[in-house]
């Protein structure tokens, strides 16, 4: 395009000038290309600068978002760490309390020796909690310390029960026999007679067991109906004549 403009200028300026310009036509092509490149660069420069500005703005926005996200993550991690520490403290406290309870259960506190009622109740509670070995110790201690207590017949009976549930049948027989022999009017005497029969049966001493089962309704006709019925059932079971 520029070449034709130059030729037109040559015609207007005269043939001499045209010839000179025609001679210089070839070297002018390179500057023409440079001019085209300069124009293009001039046109493109604003676009490049605009793109860089937009890119910078975008990167800056992403950087701000990344910083905010990092801060949130750090806050979340901090909260998680606080929760973990609290949970660890709770777990430690629970473990401590459980260990304390286990220690107390394994080593029951001895109640004041001066009170037979408290000592008896303490031993009986252990029996109800199925802590038979410790209940056995406490009833034995009670019987040693309170020889004249009104609760003695009951303590002997429950001591027999601790032996019975631990399958110490020989010892159980001795305690149950003591109750109805030494304290025949005790409210535990009928129960002791039945349990003595059951202990004998567990020892395969069926003759002695039958004697106890048959004696119960005769010795204690006013005993509870359920108790007498159980003795009758056991007598039939072992074919007591």
Sine and cosine of phi, psi and omega as CSV:
sin_phi,cos_phi,sin_psi,cos_psi,sin_omega,cos_omega
0.00,0.00,-0.71,0.70,-0.01,-1.00
-0.92,0.39,-0.49,0.87,0.02,-1.00
-0.89,0.45,-0.68,0.73,0.02,-1.00
-0.93,0.37,-0.56,0.83,0.07,-1.00
-0.89,0.45,-0.64,0.77,-0.01,-1.00
-0.91,0.42,-0.67,0.74,0.02,-1.00
-0.89,0.46,-0.65,0.76,0.04,-1.00
-0.88,0.47,-0.62,0.79,0.03,-1.00
-0.92,0.40,-0.57,0.82,0.00,-1.00
-0.91,0.41,-0.66,0.75,0.01,-1.00
-0.89,0.46,-0.67,0.75,-0.04,-1.00
-0.95,0.33,-0.54,0.84,-0.06,-1.00
-1.00,0.05,-0.23,0.97,0.02,-1.00
0.87,-0.48,0.36,-0.93,-0.10,-1.00
-0.92,0.39,-0.57,0.82,-0.02,-1.00
-0.90,0.44,-0.77,0.64,0.01,-1.00
-0.90,0.43,-0.58,0.82,0.00,-1.00
-0.90,0.44,-0.66,0.75,0.00,-1.00
-0.89,0.45,-0.68,0.73,0.00,-1.00
-0.90,0.44,-0.65,0.76,-0.01,-1.00
-0.94,0.33,-0.56,0.83,0.04,-1.00
-0.89,0.45,-0.63,0.78,0.03,-1.00
-0.90,0.44,-0.61,0.80,-0.05,-1.00
-1.00,0.05,0.10,1.00,-0.08,-1.00
-0.89,0.45,-0.69,0.73,-0.04,-1.00
-0.89,0.45,-0.75,0.66,0.01,-1.00
-0.91,0.40,-0.33,0.94,0.00,-1.00
-0.97,0.24,-0.26,0.96,-0.03,-1.00
-0.91,0.41,-0.62,0.78,0.00,-1.00
-0.89,0.45,-0.75,0.66,0.06,-1.00
-0.88,0.48,-0.54,0.84,0.02,-1.00
-0.88,0.47,-0.67,0.74,0.03,-1.00
-0.90,0.44,-0.65,0.76,0.02,-1.00
-0.89,0.46,-0.63,0.78,0.00,-1.00
-0.90,0.43,-0.69,0.73,0.05,-1.00
-0.86,0.51,-0.69,0.72,0.01,-1.00
-0.89,0.45,-0.65,0.76,0.01,-1.00
-0.90,0.44,-0.66,0.75,0.01,-1.00
-0.89,0.45,-0.70,0.71,0.00,-1.00
-0.88,0.48,-0.67,0.74,0.02,-1.00
-0.90,0.44,-0.63,0.78,0.01,-1.00
-0.90,0.44,-0.60,0.80,0.02,-1.00
-0.96,0.29,-0.65,0.76,-0.09,-1.00
-0.97,0.24,-0.47,0.88,-0.09,-1.00
-0.82,0.57,-0.73,0.68,0.03,-1.00
-0.87,0.49,-0.61,0.79,-0.01,-1.00
-0.90,0.43,-0.68,0.73,-0.01,-1.00
-0.90,0.45,-0.70,0.71,0.01,-1.00
-0.89,0.45,-0.64,0.77,0.04,-1.00
-0.90,0.43,-0.66,0.76,0.01,-1.00
-0.91,0.42,-0.66,0.75,0.03,-1.00
-0.90,0.44,-0.65,0.76,0.04,-1.00
-0.88,0.47,-0.69,0.73,0.00,-1.00
-0.91,0.42,-0.66,0.75,0.01,-1.00
-0.90,0.43,-0.68,0.73,0.03,-1.00
-0.87,0.49,-0.71,0.71,0.02,-1.00
-0.87,0.49,-0.68,0.73,0.00,-1.00
-0.90,0.44,-0.71,0.70,0.02,-1.00
-0.89,0.45,-0.64,0.77,0.03,-1.00
-0.89,0.45,-0.68,0.74,0.03,-1.00
-0.89,0.45,-0.67,0.74,0.04,-1.00
-0.90,0.43,-0.61,0.79,0.03,-1.00
-0.90,0.45,-0.67,0.74,0.03,-1.00
-0.90,0.45,-0.69,0.72,0.01,-1.00
-0.89,0.45,-0.62,0.78,0.01,-1.00
-0.91,0.41,-0.67,0.75,0.04,-1.00
-0.89,0.46,-0.68,0.73,0.03,-1.00
-0.89,0.45,-0.67,0.74,0.02,-1.00
-0.90,0.44,-0.67,0.75,0.03,-1.00
-0.88,0.47,-0.68,0.74,0.03,-1.00
-0.89,0.46,-0.65,0.76,0.02,-1.00
-0.91,0.42,-0.67,0.74,0.04,-1.00
-0.88,0.47,-0.68,0.73,0.02,-1.00
-0.90,0.44,-0.65,0.76,0.05,-1.00
-0.90,0.44,-0.68,0.73,0.02,-1.00
-0.88,0.47,-0.71,0.71,0.02,-1.00
-0.89,0.46,-0.62,0.78,0.04,-1.00
-0.90,0.43,-0.69,0.72,0.04,-1.00
-0.89,0.45,-0.65,0.76,0.03,-1.00
-0.88,0.47,-0.66,0.75,0.01,-1.00
-0.91,0.42,-0.66,0.75,0.04,-1.00
-0.89,0.46,-0.68,0.73,0.02,-1.00
-0.89,0.45,-0.66,0.75,0.01,-1.00
-0.89,0.46,-0.68,0.73,0.00,-1.00
-0.90,0.43,-0.65,0.76,0.03,-1.00
-0.90,0.44,-0.69,0.72,0.01,-1.00
-0.89,0.46,-0.65,0.76,0.04,-1.00
-0.88,0.47,-0.66,0.75,0.01,-1.00
-0.91,0.42,-0.65,0.76,0.03,-1.00
-0.89,0.45,-0.70,0.71,0.00,-1.00
-0.89,0.46,-0.64,0.76,0.03,-1.00
-0.90,0.44,-0.65,0.76,0.00,-1.00
-0.91,0.41,-0.67,0.74,0.02,-1.00
-0.89,0.45,-0.70,0.71,0.01,-1.00
-0.88,0.48,-0.66,0.75,0.01,-1.00
-0.89,0.46,-0.69,0.72,-0.02,-1.00
-0.92,0.38,-0.64,0.77,0.03,-1.00
-0.90,0.44,-0.68,0.74,0.04,-1.00
-0.89,0.45,-0.61,0.80,0.01,-1.00
-0.91,0.42,-0.68,0.73,0.02,-1.00
-0.91,0.41,-0.66,0.75,0.02,-1.00
-0.90,0.44,-0.62,0.79,0.02,-1.00
-0.91,0.41,-0.67,0.74,0.02,-1.00
-0.91,0.41,-0.63,0.78,0.01,-1.00
-0.92,0.40,-0.62,0.78,-0.01,-1.00
-0.96,0.26,-0.47,0.89,-0.03,-1.00
-0.78,-0.63,0.96,0.28,-0.02,-1.00
-0.84,0.54,0.57,-0.82,0.00,-1.00
-0.98,0.21,0.74,-0.68,0.04,-1.00
-0.97,0.24,0.82,-0.57,-0.02,-1.00
-0.98,0.19,0.38,-0.92,-0.02,-1.00
-0.69,0.72,0.83,-0.56,-0.04,-1.00
-0.90,0.44,-0.37,0.93,-0.10,-1.00
-0.96,0.29,-0.28,0.96,-0.07,-1.00
-0.93,-0.37,0.95,-0.32,0.02,-1.00
-0.93,0.36,-0.56,0.83,0.00,-1.00
-0.90,0.44,-0.71,0.70,0.00,-1.00
-0.91,0.42,-0.66,0.75,0.00,-1.00
-0.91,0.42,-0.66,0.75,0.02,-1.00
-0.90,0.44,-0.74,0.67,0.00,-1.00
-0.88,0.48,-0.62,0.79,0.00,-1.00
-0.89,0.46,-0.73,0.68,0.02,-1.00
-0.90,0.43,-0.63,0.78,-0.02,-1.00
-0.92,0.40,-0.61,0.79,0.03,-1.00
-0.90,0.43,-0.62,0.78,0.05,-1.00
-0.89,0.46,-0.63,0.77,0.03,-1.00
-0.90,0.43,-0.69,0.72,0.01,-1.00
-0.90,0.44,-0.52,0.85,0.02,-1.00
-0.99,0.13,0.08,1.00,0.03,-1.00
0.91,0.41,0.41,0.91,0.12,-0.99
-1.00,-0.02,0.95,0.32,-0.19,-0.98
-0.91,0.41,-0.67,0.75,-0.03,-1.00
-0.89,0.47,-0.69,0.73,-0.01,-1.00
-0.96,0.29,-0.59,0.81,0.05,-1.00
-0.88,0.47,-0.64,0.77,0.06,-1.00
-0.84,0.54,-0.73,0.69,0.00,-1.00
-0.89,0.46,-0.67,0.74,-0.05,-1.00
-0.93,0.36,-0.62,0.79,0.04,-1.00
-0.93,0.36,-0.63,0.78,0.06,-1.00
-0.88,0.48,-0.67,0.74,0.02,-1.00
-0.90,0.43,-0.64,0.77,0.03,-1.00
-0.87,0.49,-0.74,0.67,-0.03,-1.00
-0.90,0.43,-0.49,0.87,0.06,-1.00
-0.96,0.29,-0.65,0.76,-0.10,-1.00
-1.00,0.08,-0.40,0.92,-0.10,-1.00
-0.78,-0.63,0.98,0.22,-0.06,-1.00
-0.96,0.29,-0.39,0.92,-0.06,-1.00
-0.92,-0.40,0.25,0.97,-0.01,-1.00
-0.94,0.34,0.61,-0.79,0.07,-1.00
-0.91,0.41,-0.31,0.95,-0.01,-1.00
-1.00,0.05,0.01,1.00,-0.07,-1.00
-0.86,0.51,-0.74,0.68,0.01,-1.00
-0.83,0.56,-0.69,0.73,0.02,-1.00
-0.91,0.42,-0.64,0.77,0.00,-1.00
-0.90,0.44,-0.63,0.77,0.03,-1.00
-0.90,0.43,-0.69,0.72,0.01,-1.00
-0.87,0.49,-0.74,0.67,-0.04,-1.00
-0.94,0.35,-0.48,0.88,0.12,-0.99
-0.90,0.44,-0.67,0.74,0.08,-1.00
-0.86,0.51,-0.61,0.79,0.03,-1.00
-0.90,0.44,-0.66,0.75,0.02,-1.00
-0.88,0.47,-0.59,0.80,0.05,-1.00
-0.93,0.37,-0.68,0.73,-0.08,-1.00
-0.88,0.48,-0.73,0.68,-0.04,-1.00
-0.94,0.33,-0.34,0.94,0.07,-1.00
-1.00,-0.08,0.17,0.99,0.01,-1.00
0.89,0.45,0.46,0.89,0.10,-1.00
-1.00,-0.09,0.93,0.36,-0.20,-0.98
-0.92,0.40,-0.60,0.80,0.03,-1.00
-0.87,0.50,-0.71,0.70,0.01,-1.00
-0.93,0.37,-0.59,0.80,0.02,-1.00
-0.89,0.46,-0.70,0.72,0.02,-1.00
-0.83,0.56,-0.69,0.72,-0.01,-1.00
-0.87,0.50,-0.67,0.74,-0.03,-1.00
-0.94,0.33,-0.69,0.73,0.00,-1.00
-0.91,0.41,-0.62,0.78,0.03,-1.00
-0.90,0.44,-0.62,0.78,0.01,-1.00
-0.87,0.49,-0.62,0.79,-0.06,-1.00
-0.89,0.45,-0.83,0.56,-0.10,-1.00
-0.99,0.16,-0.26,0.97,0.08,-1.00
-0.99,0.10,-0.69,0.72,-0.04,-1.00
-1.00,-0.01,-0.46,0.89,-0.04,-1.00
-0.74,-0.68,0.89,0.45,-0.08,-1.00
-0.90,0.44,-0.37,0.93,0.00,-1.00
-1.00,-0.05,0.00,1.00,0.01,-1.00
-0.92,0.39,0.52,-0.85,0.03,-1.00
-0.93,0.38,-0.22,0.98,0.02,-1.00
-1.00,-0.10,-0.06,1.00,-0.05,-1.00
-0.89,0.47,-0.73,0.69,0.02,-1.00
-0.88,0.48,-0.66,0.75,0.02,-1.00
-0.89,0.45,-0.65,0.76,-0.02,-1.00
-0.90,0.43,-0.61,0.79,0.00,-1.00
-0.91,0.42,-0.68,0.73,0.04,-1.00
-0.89,0.45,-0.72,0.69,-0.03,-1.00
-0.92,0.38,-0.49,0.87,0.07,-1.00
-0.91,0.41,-0.66,0.75,0.05,-1.00
-0.88,0.48,-0.68,0.73,0.02,-1.00
-0.91,0.42,-0.62,0.78,0.03,-1.00
-0.91,0.41,-0.66,0.75,0.04,-1.00
-0.89,0.46,-0.68,0.74,0.02,-1.00
-0.88,0.47,-0.62,0.78,0.04,-1.00
-0.91,0.41,-0.44,0.90,0.05,-1.00
-1.00,0.03,0.10,0.99,-0.03,-1.00
0.92,0.39,0.40,0.92,0.06,-1.00
-0.98,-0.20,0.96,0.28,-0.12,-0.99
-0.92,0.40,-0.56,0.83,0.01,-1.00
-0.88,0.47,-0.74,0.67,0.02,-1.00
-0.91,0.41,-0.60,0.80,0.02,-1.00
-0.90,0.45,-0.69,0.73,0.01,-1.00
-0.89,0.46,-0.63,0.78,0.02,-1.00
-0.85,0.53,-0.69,0.73,-0.01,-1.00
-0.93,0.37,-0.69,0.72,-0.04,-1.00
-0.90,0.45,-0.66,0.75,-0.03,-1.00
-0.97,0.25,-0.46,0.89,-0.02,-1.00
-0.96,0.28,-0.46,0.89,-0.13,-0.99
-0.85,0.53,-0.81,0.59,-0.01,-1.00
-0.92,0.38,-0.44,0.90,0.02,-1.00
-0.97,0.23,-0.68,0.74,-0.02,-1.00
-0.97,0.23,-0.53,0.85,-0.08,-1.00
-0.73,-0.69,0.95,0.32,-0.01,-1.00
-0.90,0.44,-0.37,0.93,-0.01,-1.00
-0.99,-0.11,0.18,0.98,0.03,-1.00
-0.91,0.41,0.29,-0.96,-0.01,-1.00
-0.84,0.54,0.59,-0.81,-0.04,-1.00
-0.86,0.52,-0.69,0.72,-0.02,-1.00
-0.88,0.48,-0.58,0.81,-0.01,-1.00
-0.93,0.37,-0.70,0.71,0.01,-1.00
-0.92,0.39,-0.61,0.80,0.03,-1.00
-0.91,0.42,-0.61,0.79,0.03,-1.00
-0.91,0.42,-0.66,0.75,0.02,-1.00
-0.89,0.46,-0.64,0.77,0.01,-1.00
-0.91,0.41,-0.67,0.74,0.03,-1.00
-0.88,0.47,-0.68,0.73,-0.01,-1.00
-0.92,0.39,-0.59,0.81,0.02,-1.00
-0.90,0.45,-0.66,0.75,0.04,-1.00
-0.92,0.38,-0.63,0.78,-0.02,-1.00
-0.87,0.50,-0.67,0.75,-0.02,-1.00
-0.99,-0.10,0.19,0.98,0.08,-1.00
0.81,0.59,0.75,0.66,0.03,-1.00
-0.95,0.30,0.78,-0.63,-0.04,-1.00
-1.00,-0.04,0.00,0.00,0.00,0.00
